[in-house]
Amino acid sequence: MPSGASVSGEPNGVTRHTDANLTVDGPGITHYKYRLNDGAWSGEILVDTPIVLTSLVDGNSYTVYTSGKNSAGAWQTDPNFNASNTWTINTSYSLLVINEVLAQNIEVVDHNGTTPDMIELYYDGPAPLNLSGMSLSDNPDNPTKFVFPGGTTIDPCEYLVLYADDNISTPGIHLGFGLDADGEGVYLYDTIANGGTLLDSVEFGMQLGDLSIGRVTNGRWRLTIPTFGQANIAHILGNPAALKVNEWLADEDVLQNNDLIEIYNPHP
C-alpha cells in the first residue's frame, strides 16, 4: 500500500457513467484532501467520508490525487501525493463480462432442489444488449459449447445467472455442461457473425466448496461469497505470511504416485 492516503473505487479504464464514488484509506490516516486532475485542492475531510464526483464530462479523462493527515496531525508533502488510476468517460461505452463463477456448489445455492454449478454475467451499457448467438464454453477448443438462443437479452446494470448443468426441468438458462472444481476456465465469445471474438474469460485453479470467485473493486478477481444476481462480496482471506510448509515427500516409490508438498493454513 502506498504511504499516506490511498484511493480506491475509481472506474476501471473506461466507463459510461458520469459520476464516481471513491474511498480514501491508509495506515494511521484520519483526514484527507483531494483534487481532481489539475483542479484546486478540497478542504480537510474525515477519512470515513467518500469522494463523490458528479457531472463528469463525456470524452474527458480523470485522475484523483489525495494527501492524507495522520493521527499526529502531519500531512503528506509533495511529491508523495497518491494518485488513483486514470479513467475516461465514454457515454456510449458498453461492457459485458463474466462476473462470478461457482464451480463446487455443495449446498450454498439451492435451485429448485438442485445444486448446480453457476456462472453470472454482468452488463453495463446505454441500452439492452442482445445475447442471441453469443456463446459460453469451458473449452477454448470448442467455443460454441453453449449458444444463447434467439431473443436472449440483458438490460443495463443487470446480472444474468446461468446454470452450468443439463437439468432443464428447473427454471433458468442451462448451459449443458458443468464446471471442474479442480480447475479450468470459462470463456465468453461474440457471435459467429461478429467473428466469434473472445469477449471475456477467467481461468481458475482448485475451488473451495460453496465459495465462488468474482470480480470486486476495479474488476479484479477474488474469492467471494456467492451472491448470484447481486453485487459481489469479497470473502475474508487469511494472512499469506502465516502459511506453513507442513509436509513433503521427495523420493516416493510405494505409497504415492508422485512426490508431494503439503501446505497448511493455520488461519481460522
N, C-alpha and C positions, 0 to 999 in steps of 0.2 A: 504494500500500500504506500502511495506517496506520502511524504512527511506533510504535516499540517492537514488542512481541509482537502477532501477529495469529493468529487461529484459523480453521481451515477443516475441512471434512469433516463438519460438522453435518448432520443430516437436513434435507430440503427441505420446510419448511412443516408438513406432517402426515405422520406415519409410524405404522405399526402396531407397530414394533419398540420394545422397552423397554430397548434398550441402544444405545450410540453410541460410536464411536471418532473422536476429533478430533485434528488435528495442529496444533502451535504452531510458528510460524516468525517471522522478522523480521530485518532487517539488523543484524548485529552481536550478535544475541541469543544468549546461551549458556545461560541458565536462565530459568525462569518459575515463576509460581504462578498458581493459578486458583481461582475459586469458581463454584458452580452456583446461579443465581438469587441469593437474599439469604443464602446459606449462608456458612459460615466459609471463609477462605482456606486453600488447601492449603499444605504446606511447599514448599521450594525443589526444583524438578525440572529435570533436564537437558533441553534443548530437543529432543533426539533422542527423548525418551520421549513417546509419545502420551497423551492423556487418554482413559481408558477408563471409561465410565459404564455401570452395570448397574442392574437393578431399578427403572427409572423407572416412574412411576405412570400408569396409563391415565387419560386426561382432563386431565392436567396439562400445562402449557407450561414450556419450559426455555430458559434463555439462559446461556451460559458467558462469564465475564469473565476476561481474562488480564492479567497485569502481567509485563513482561519485565525481565531484568537483562542489561546489555551486557557486553562484554569488559573494560570499565573498572571493572566492579563496581557501576555505577549502576543503580538500579531506576526504572522509571516511577513517577510520582507522580500521585495523584488530581488532576484528573479525566480523566487520559489512559488509563484502563483501556479496553482494546478489547473489544468485545462481539461474540459470534457472532450469527448470525441466530437468531431465536427459532423453536422448533419445538414441535409439540403431539403427544402420544401419543393415538392412537385405534386400539385393537387390532382393531377391525372394518374399518379403512380398507383399501381396495384401489386399485391404480393399474396401468393398462395404458398403455404408451407406445411410440411409435416410438423405438428406441434407437440404431440405426445404419443408415446408408444408403451404399451403394457404387454410384455411377452411371456409372463408367467402369472396368470390370473388364477390363483388358487381359490380364493373366496372373497376378495375385496370388492369385486363388482359382480352383482347378481343380475343377469339379464334374462328375465322370464324363466328362472330356474336353471340357467346355464351360466358358465363362467368362461366365456371366450376370450382369447387374446384380442387386443383392441388397438386401433390407430385413430388419431384425431388430426384432422386438417383444420387450419385457421386461414381465413381470408380477410384481407384488408384492402379495400378498393372503393372507387367512387360509385360503383353500380354493381348489381348482381352479376355473378360470373357463371357462365355455362360450362359445366364439367363434362358434358357429353363427349365421349371419345377419348378423354384423358385416361391414363392408366396408372395402376399401382402394382408393384411386384416386390418380392423378397429375393429376386434373382435377376441381376442385370443382364444375363444372357437370355432372359425371357421377359422383356419389359411389358408385354401386354397380358400378363397373367390374370389381371382383373381390369376390365374396361368399364368405365362408368356408362351406364345406359343412357339413351336419349332422354332429355327432359330433366336431367340431374343438375340442379343449380345450388349455389351457395350465396347467401346475402353478405353485404359488407359487415365486418366485425362479427361474423358468425363462426361457430365451431361445428364441424361436421364429424360425427362419431361413426366409425366403421368397425365392423366386427370381423376379426380375422378367423373365420371358421366357415363351414359349409352347411350350417343348420338353418335352412331357410324357413323352418317352422316358427321361428321367433321374428319379431319385427326388426326393421332396420336394413341397412345395406351390408350384405355378407360378401366377403372377398373370395371365398372358396379355397383359401389356404390359411394355415396357421403360422405362428412365428416360433423360431427356435430359441428357447431360453438360454441355450449355451452360447448364443451369439450369432448374428448375421446382419442383414441390412434391410432397410425399407426404402424404396425408390419411387418417386413420383414423376411421371412423364407427360409431356404435352401430347396433343392429338397427332396421329399419323399425318393428317393434312397439314399440320404446322411443323412437320419434320421429326416428330417424336422426341423432341429435346428433353433431356433430364432437367426438370424444374427444381427438384429438391431431393435430398437424401439424408439418411442418418445410418451409420453403421455402429454396432454396439457389441460388447462382449457379454460374458455371462451375467444374467439378470437375477436380481433378488425377487423372491416370491412376493406378490401383492404390492410391489413398488414399481412405479413407472419411471421413464425418463422423459423429460420435457424441456421445452425452451423457457428460459426465465429472462432476466434482465439482458437487454441487447441481443436477444436471440440465442444466447449460449445454452448448451445442453447441460442439464443437471439431473441428479437423482431427484424424483418428485413423488409427492403423494398423489395417487390417482384422483383427478378432478375432471373427468371427461365431460365436455360440454361447458366448461368454465375455465377461467384463468388458472394457469398452473401455479402450484405452491411447492417451493423447494423443500426437500426433506433435510432435516438436520444431519450434518456429517460429523464424524469424529475427527480427531487431530491426527493427520497422517504421520506426524513425528512419533506417535505412540505405537505405531505398528511394529511388530516383532517378527523376526525370522524364528520360527518355533521349532522346526524340524527339517532335516534334509537327509536325502539318501543319494549317495554319489556313485555307488557301484552295485547295482541290483542285478541279480541273476535268477532269483527264485520267486520272491513274494510279489513283486510288482512288474508290470510290463516296461516301465520306464523309471529313470532316476526322477527324484522329486524334491521340491522345496515347499514347505508349508509356512504360510503367513498367518499370524494371529492378531486379531484386533481386540484389545482389552477394553475398548470404549463400550459403555453400556448401551 
